[in-house]
Amino acid sequence: MAAFDFPNSPSLNDTYAANGFTYKWNGTKWVRSSPSIGAQGATGPTGSTGAQGATGPTGAQGATAAAGAQGAAGAQGAAGAQGAAGAQGAAGAQGAAGAQGNAGAQGATGSTGPSGSATISNNADDRVITGGSGTNLVAESTMTYTSSLLKLATGSSTSTDAELLHLVGGGTSNRGLKIGTGRATGASQNHAAAIYDAINSESNGYGSQHRFKIAGTDCFTIGYNGDFGYVGINDTIPYPDAVSGNTVNTCLELGSPSGTDTASVIKLIGRQGDGTLNKCQIQWAGANNRFDITVNGNQALQIQANKDVEVTDGDLVIGTSGHGISFAATADGTGSSQAEILDDYEEGSWTPTVSTGNASFSTVSGRYVKIGRQVTIWYRIAGGGSYSGSSSLGIQGLPFTNNTAFNPIGTAEFYKILFANGYSDHVTAYLAGQTMLWLRNASSGGSGNYLTVDLFYSSASISGVITYETNS
């Protein structure tokens, strides 16, 4: 029988089979489960003692024992020798001040000084005192100072401008800035306008100026020179340019900061009935060297430096009938009653309808283009088979009224139409009033005849084009 070799570290209910026997681990030992277990045999002899196992790790440090009781004090030793005297200590703090002594006796009254000679005339509360002649002072009724407010007022209502403050720089006394008040246009009182007058503040050719600066940079300039008034933003000398020799007397100029690819802009903002915000911006685009108009951030119109005008998005709409694009600058022809305004353009479709003749067509279609008063139509009638009678074929349904002074003619192509004996194959399409007809030429030189529906074969067709004039 082979030796049993039970597995190491078995788990509960693990089994092991060998030499026809099966064993199960019950957690402490292997117990035979098959074949059936017989009576327990006698306990075998005790085996020899195994080798000494390795020493276990050192246990944790035990708690420190409590300290022993304090021993008794030893006997007092003999007194030592007297030490040297210590250094002098710092001075003590200052003591509190003593009580106030009694007041001394009142001194004798001095002699009365001489009376002053200055006088203040017209005095009242808050008036500013100014010097007068000699020792006289004047309380100014038109200059008051109350609660940090200095107020300058005119003496009475007047129709002329009143100067209230004059700031004088170097040079003559009439230079500088005068600030005053005046009557606004159409007003009856003297409180409706503020006057800022830069008098003789510039001696150059651009005249007087108001210049408003921020951090040393000119932001807003108002100027005047003779008949010329001008306003500039980001421009110290917003002086107008002459246009085609005409003198410009008023100028609003938007300057451009130094640098490249800069632009001057005017932005207009408004809201429609439902409160929606809309913006229009007018600018000179420096990078593109052109004038732009944008609507809500989208380009609408451009004027190039070479004076070309481009509608970048949207349509050019002529809002009033009878107006359009004028070509009056071009040379006129030799005729009379010239009209040089292109006032209309339209293109679309129209439907030819049979007005005379017993005919029914399965295809009727047409297109047109109108330029000014000139109308060109294209048409096609074809198919069907209900052609009877000897009446001439007439077509109506023109897209615009024919107002040509004479019968306009056109060209046409014919298919499956019998041109009867006595007539040539030459057929002329023309408009008689508002009806399109086809005239056949007589081969013998006699009178012509209209194209009649009894000449049509089944599936016949006519296609053509004709141009005429309308009155609008």
C-alpha positions in Angstrom: 0.0 0.0 0.0 1.3 3.4 -0.9 1.9 5.9 1.9 -0.9 8.5 2.6 0.1 12.1 1.7 -2.6 14.3 3.1 -2.6 17.9 1.8 -1.3 20.8 3.9 -3.6 23.6 5.2 -6.9 22.0 4.1 -10.2 23.9 4.3 -13.3 22.7 6.1 -15.0 19.7 4.3 -12.1 19.2 1.9 -11.7 15.5 0.8 -8.7 13.4 0.1 -8.8 9.9 -1.7 -6.0 7.4 -1.7 -5.6 3.5 -1.6 -9.4 3.1 -2.0 -10.2 5.3 1.0 -11.8 8.8 1.1 -11.2 11.2 3.9 -12.9 14.6 4.8 -11.3 17.4 6.9 -13.6 18.3 9.8 -11.6 21.3 10.8 -9.3 19.5 13.2 -8.5 16.1 11.6 -9.1 13.9 8.5 -12.0 11.6 9.1 -12.5 8.6 6.7 -15.9 8.7 4.9 -15.6 5.6 2.6 -15.7 2.7 2.5 -17.9 2.4 5.6 -16.0 3.3 8.8 -15.2 0.4 11.1 -14.6 0.5 14.8 -12.1 3.0 16.0 -8.7 1.4 16.3 -6.5 1.6 19.4 -4.5 4.8 19.8 -1.1 4.4 18.4 2.1 4.9 20.4 3.1 8.5 21.0 5.7 9.8 18.6 9.0 11.2 19.5 9.2 14.9 20.5 9.6 17.3 17.7 12.5 19.7 17.3 12.4 23.0 19.3 10.4 25.7 17.5 12.0 29.1 16.7 11.9 31.8 19.4 8.9 34.0 19.3 9.1 37.8 19.0 9.8 39.9 22.0 6.6 41.0 23.9 5.5 44.6 24.3 7.2 46.8 26.9 5.5 46.6 30.3 4.1 49.7 32.0 6.5 51.8 34.0 6.2 51.3 37.7 5.1 54.2 40.0 7.9 56.5 41.5 9.1 55.6 44.9 8.4 57.9 47.9 10.6 61.1 48.4 13.5 60.5 50.9 13.8 62.7 54.0 15.6 66.1 53.7 19.3 66.2 54.8 20.6 68.5 57.6 21.1 72.3 57.0 24.7 73.2 56.0 26.6 76.1 57.5 26.0 79.7 56.2 28.3 80.9 53.5 30.3 84.2 53.5 28.6 87.6 52.7 28.6 88.3 48.9 29.7 91.7 47.4 27.1 94.4 47.1 24.9 94.4 44.0 24.9 97.3 41.4 22.6 100.3 41.8 19.0 99.6 40.6 17.2 101.7 37.9 15.3 104.9 38.9 11.7 104.4 39.9 8.7 105.6 37.8 7.7 109.3 38.0 5.1 110.0 40.7 1.6 111.5 39.8 1.4 115.3 39.3 0.4 117.3 42.2 -3.0 119.1 42.5 -3.5 122.3 40.5 -2.7 125.5 42.4 -5.2 128.3 42.8 -5.6 130.8 39.9 -3.6 134.0 40.2 -5.2 137.3 40.6 -6.7 139.0 37.4 -4.3 141.4 35.7 -5.2 145.0 35.0 -7.3 145.8 31.8 -5.1 147.1 28.9 -5.8 150.4 27.3 -8.4 150.5 24.4 -6.8 150.5 20.9 -7.7 153.0 18.2 -10.9 152.4 16.3 -10.7 150.6 12.9 -11.6 152.5 9.7 -12.8 149.6 7.3 -16.5 149.3 6.5 -18.5 146.5 4.8 -21.3 147.7 2.6 -24.3 145.7 1.3 -23.5 142.9 3.8 -25.8 139.8 4.2 -25.6 136.1 5.1 -23.2 134.0 2.9 -22.0 136.9 0.8 -18.4 136.9 -0.3 -16.4 140.0 0.8 -14.3 141.8 -1.8 -12.1 144.8 -1.6 -13.4 148.3 -2.3 -11.8 151.7 -2.6 -9.6 152.6 0.3 -10.7 150.8 3.5 -14.2 150.0 2.2 -15.2 146.3 1.7 -18.2 145.1 -0.3 -20.4 142.1 0.3 -21.2 140.8 -3.2 -24.9 140.0 -3.7 -24.2 137.9 -6.8 -21.4 135.9 -5.2 -22.3 133.6 -2.2 -20.7 130.7 -0.5 -23.0 128.3 1.3 -22.3 124.7 2.5 -19.2 124.3 0.2 -21.1 125.8 -2.8 -19.8 128.9 -4.5 -22.6 130.5 -6.5 -22.1 133.2 -9.1 -25.2 134.9 -10.4 -26.1 137.6 -12.9 -27.4 140.8 -11.5 -30.8 140.6 -13.3 -32.5 138.9 -16.2 -30.9 140.0 -19.5 -31.2 139.1 -23.1 -27.4 139.2 -23.6 -24.8 136.6 -22.6 -23.5 137.2 -19.0 -19.9 136.4 -18.1 -19.5 134.8 -14.7 -16.0 133.3 -14.5 -12.9 134.2 -16.5 -9.9 131.9 -16.4 -6.9 133.8 -17.8 -3.7 132.2 -19.0 -0.5 133.8 -20.1 -0.5 136.7 -22.5 -3.0 139.5 -22.7 -5.9 139.8 -20.3 -8.5 139.0 -22.9 -7.3 135.5 -23.5 -8.4 132.3 -21.7 -11.8 130.8 -21.0 -15.0 132.6 -20.0 -17.9 130.7 -18.4 -21.3 132.3 -18.2 -24.9 132.0 -18.9 -27.3 133.2 -21.5 -30.8 132.9 -23.0 -31.4 129.8 -25.0 -32.8 130.2 -28.5 -36.5 131.1 -28.2 -36.4 131.3 -24.4 -37.8 134.3 -22.4 -35.7 133.8 -19.3 -32.0 134.0 -18.7 -31.4 130.5 -17.2 -31.6 128.2 -20.1 -28.1 128.1 -21.6 -24.5 127.7 -20.4 -21.9 129.7 -22.3 -18.3 128.5 -22.6 -16.3 131.0 -24.6 -12.6 130.3 -25.4 -11.6 133.8 -26.3 -8.4 134.2 -28.3 -6.9 131.1 -26.8 -5.2 130.2 -30.1 -3.3 132.5 -32.3 -2.9 130.0 -35.2 -5.1 129.7 -38.2 -7.5 127.3 -36.5 -8.8 130.0 -34.0 -10.1 129.4 -30.5 -10.5 125.9 -29.0 -12.0 124.1 -26.0 -9.9 121.1 -25.5 -10.9 118.3 -23.0 -8.1 115.9 -22.0 -7.9 112.7 -20.1 -4.4 111.6 -18.9 -2.9 114.2 -21.2 -4.6 113.0 -24.3 -7.0 115.2 -26.3 -10.4 113.4 -26.2 -12.8 116.2 -27.2 -12.2 119.5 -29.0 -14.6 122.3 -29.8 -13.2 125.0 -32.1 -14.1 128.2 -33.9 -12.4 130.2 -36.6 -14.4 133.1 -38.2 -17.4 131.4 -39.8 -16.2 127.9 -39.0 -17.4 125.9 -36.1 -16.0 122.4 -35.6 -16.0 119.5 -33.1 -13.4 116.8 -33.0 -13.1 113.5 -31.0 -9.6 112.2 -30.7 -8.5 115.1 -32.9 -7.0 118.4 -31.8 -7.6 120.2 -35.1 -10.9 119.0 -36.6 -10.8 121.4 -39.5 -13.1 120.7 -42.5 -11.8 119.8 -46.0 -13.1 121.6 -49.1 -15.3 119.3 -51.2 -15.2 120.0 -55.0 -14.3 123.6 -54.3 -17.2 124.2 -51.9 -16.5 125.8 -48.5 -17.6 123.7 -45.5 -18.5 125.9 -42.5 -19.4 123.2 -40.0 -17.4 120.0 -39.2 -17.7 117.1 -36.8 -14.6 115.0 -37.1 -13.8 111.6 -35.5 -10.0 111.3 -35.4 -8.1 108.1 -35.2 -5.5 107.3 -32.6 -1.9 106.9 -33.8 -0.9 103.5 -35.3 -2.1 101.4 -38.2 -5.3 99.7 -39.1 -7.4 102.0 -36.9 -11.0 103.0 -37.4 -13.4 105.9 -36.5 -16.8 104.7 -35.6 -20.3 106.2 -34.9 -22.7 103.7 -33.3 -26.5 104.2 -33.2 -28.5 102.1 -30.8 -32.3 101.8 -30.6 -35.1 99.4 -29.6 -38.1 98.3 -31.6 -41.6 98.0 -30.3 -41.1 94.7 -28.5 -37.9 96.0 -26.8 -35.5 94.2 -29.2 -32.1 96.0 -29.3 -30.8 97.0 -32.7 -27.5 98.6 -33.6 -26.2 100.5 -36.7 -22.5 101.3 -36.9 -20.9 103.7 -39.4 -17.2 103.6 -39.6 -14.1 104.1 -41.7 -12.3 100.8 -41.7 -8.6 101.7 -41.7 -7.4 98.2 -42.4 -9.5 97.9 -45.5 -9.4 101.6 -46.5 -13.2 101.8 -47.0 -16.4 103.3 -45.5 -18.6 100.6 -43.9 -22.2 100.6 -42.6 -23.1 97.6 -40.4 -26.5 96.5 -39.0 -26.5 94.4 -35.8 -22.9 93.4 -36.5 -23.4 92.4 -40.1 -22.0 94.4 -43.0 -24.7 96.0 -45.2 -23.0 98.7 -47.3 -19.4 99.5 -48.3 -18.0 102.5 -50.1 -14.4 101.8 -51.4 -11.7 104.4 -51.5 -12.1 104.4 -55.3 -15.7 105.5 -54.8 -17.2 102.1 -55.8 -20.4 101.3 -53.8 -21.1 97.7 -52.8 -24.3 96.3 -51.1 -22.6 93.5 -49.2 -25.9 91.9 -48.0 -29.5 92.6 -48.6 -31.3 94.3 -51.6 -31.2 97.9 -52.9 -34.8 98.8 -52.7 -36.4 101.8 -54.5 -39.2 102.7 -52.1 -41.1 105.1 -54.3 -42.7 104.3 -57.7 -41.2 106.2 -60.6 -37.8 106.5 -59.0 -34.8 104.4 -59.8 -31.2 104.6 -61.0 -30.4 107.7 -63.0 -28.1 107.7 -65.9 -28.4 111.5 -66.6 -24.7 111.9 -66.5 -24.3 109.9 -69.7 -24.5 111.4 -73.1 -28.0 111.7 -74.6 -29.1 110.3 -77.9 -30.3 112.4 -80.8 -33.9 111.6 -80.2 -36.4 113.5 -78.1 -38.2 112.9 -74.8 -35.2 111.0 -73.4 -35.8 109.2 -70.1 -32.6 108.2 -68.2 -34.0 106.6 -65.0 -34.0 102.9 -64.8 -37.0 102.5 -62.5 -38.0 98.8 -62.7 -36.8 95.3 -63.2 -38.9 92.1 -62.9 -38.8 88.6 -64.1 -41.4 85.8 -63.8 -43.8 83.5 -65.6 -47.1 84.0 -67.4 -49.8 81.7 -68.8 -50.9 82.0 -72.5 -54.7 81.6 -72.9 -56.6 81.0 -76.1 -58.8 84.0 -76.8 -60.0 83.2 -80.4 -60.2 79.9 -82.3 -61.5 76.5 -81.2 -58.3 75.0 -79.9 -57.2 73.2 -76.7 -53.5 72.8 -75.8 -52.2 70.4 -73.2 -49.1 72.6 -72.7 -49.2 76.4 -72.2 -46.3 78.1 -70.5 -44.4 81.4 -70.7 -41.6 83.5 -69.1 -41.0 87.2 -69.1 -38.3 89.8 -68.2 -39.2 93.5 -67.7 -36.4 96.1 -67.8 -37.8 99.6 -67.3 -40.8 99.8 -69.8 -39.5 97.1 -72.1 -41.0 93.6 -71.8 -39.7 90.5 -73.5 -41.9 87.4 -73.4 -41.2 83.7 -74.3 -44.1 81.3 -74.9 -44.9 77.7 -75.9 -48.3 76.2 -76.8 -48.4 72.5 -77.7 -50.2 69.2 -77.6 -53.9 68.5 -77.4 -56.0 67.6 -80.4 -59.2 69.6 -80.3 -58.7 71.9 -83.3 -61.7 72.8 -85.4 -63.2 75.6 -87.4 -61.6 78.2 -89.6 -61.1 81.0 -87.0 -57.7 82.5 -86.5 -55.8 81.5 -83.4 -55.4 84.3 -80.9 -53.5 84.2 -77.6 -53.9 86.6 -74.6 -52.8 86.7 -71.0 -49.8 89.1 -71.4 -47.9 89.8 -68.1 -48.0 93.6 -68.8 -50.3 95.8 -71.0 -49.0 96.3 -74.5 -48.7 100.1 -75.1 -46.3 100.0 -78.1 -47.1 102.7 -80.6 -47.2 100.1 -83.4 -47.6 96.4 -83.7 -44.5 94.7 -82.3 -43.3 91.6 -84.1 -41.4 88.5 -83.0 -40.2 85.2 -84.2 -41.7 81.7 -83.8 -41.1 78.0 -84.5 -43.9 75.9 -85.8 -44.4 72.1 -85.6 -47.1 70.0 -87.3 -49.0 72.9 -88.9 -50.3 72.8 -92.6 -49.6 76.0 -94.5 -52.3 75.9 -97.2 -51.7 76.4 -100.9 -51.6 80.0 -102.0 -49.6 81.0 -98.9 -45.9 80.9 -98.2 -44.3 79.2 -95.3 -43.2 82.6 -93.9 -45.3 83.4 -90.9 -44.9 86.5 -88.7 -45.9 86.6 -85.0 -47.1 90.0 -83.8 -49.2 91.7 -81.2 -52.4 93.4 -82.2 -53.4 95.3 -79.0 -53.3 92.6 -76.2 -53.7 89.6 -78.6 -50.9 87.6 -80.2 -51.6 86.6 -83.8 -49.6 84.9 -86.6 -49.8 86.4 -90.1 -49.1 84.3 -93.2 -47.7 85.9 -96.3 -49.6 85.3 -99.6 -47.3 83.6 -102.1 -49.0 85.5 -105.0 -48.4 88.9 -103.6 -51.9 89.4 -102.4 -53.2 90.0 -98.9 -52.0 87.8 -96.2 -54.1 85.7 -93.9 -54.0 84.7 -90.2 -53.0 81.3 -89.0 -56.2 79.3 -88.4 -56.8 76.4 -86.0 -58.0 74.0 -88.8 -54.4 73.9 -90.1 -53.1 72.2 -86.9 -52.3 68.5 -86.8 -52.6 66.6 -83.6 -49.8 67.5 -81.1 -49.0 70.7 -83.0 -46.9 73.3 -81.3 -45.7 77.0 -81.5 -42.8 78.4 -79.6 -41.6 82.0 -79.9 -40.4 85.3 -78.4 -41.6 88.9 -78.8 -40.6 92.2 -77.2 -43.0 95.1 -76.6 -43.3 98.3 -74.6 -45.6 98.9 -71.6 -46.5 102.2 -70.0 -45.0 101.8 -66.5 
